[in-house]
Amino acid sequence: MTIASVIGSCITLLLVRGLDPLVALLLIPIGGSVATVLVILLFQAVSLTLAARSGPH
């Protein structure tokens, strides 16, 4: 969860760096949360894919 949050925050910071500082401050919490959820979903998808491949054949 912490790793996903850090990755989500980094993605958001990269996306808002060219915007007005006030707009960026408003978007960072929203974008960070959305990006964190997307990263968690990505981790879950990879985990499920790996589990399916290593299951009984």
C-alpha positions, 0 to 999 in steps of 0.5 A: 500500500505504501509503495502504491501511494508513493508511486501514485504521488510521483505520477501525480506530481509529474502530471501537475508540474506544468500547471498553476501552483494553486491548481496543482495543490488542489489536484494532488490529493485527488490525483494521488488517490486515483493513481494509488488505486490504479497502481494497486489494481495493477499490482493485483492484476499482476499477482492474479496473472502470476497465480494463475500461471503457477497453478495446477496444470 
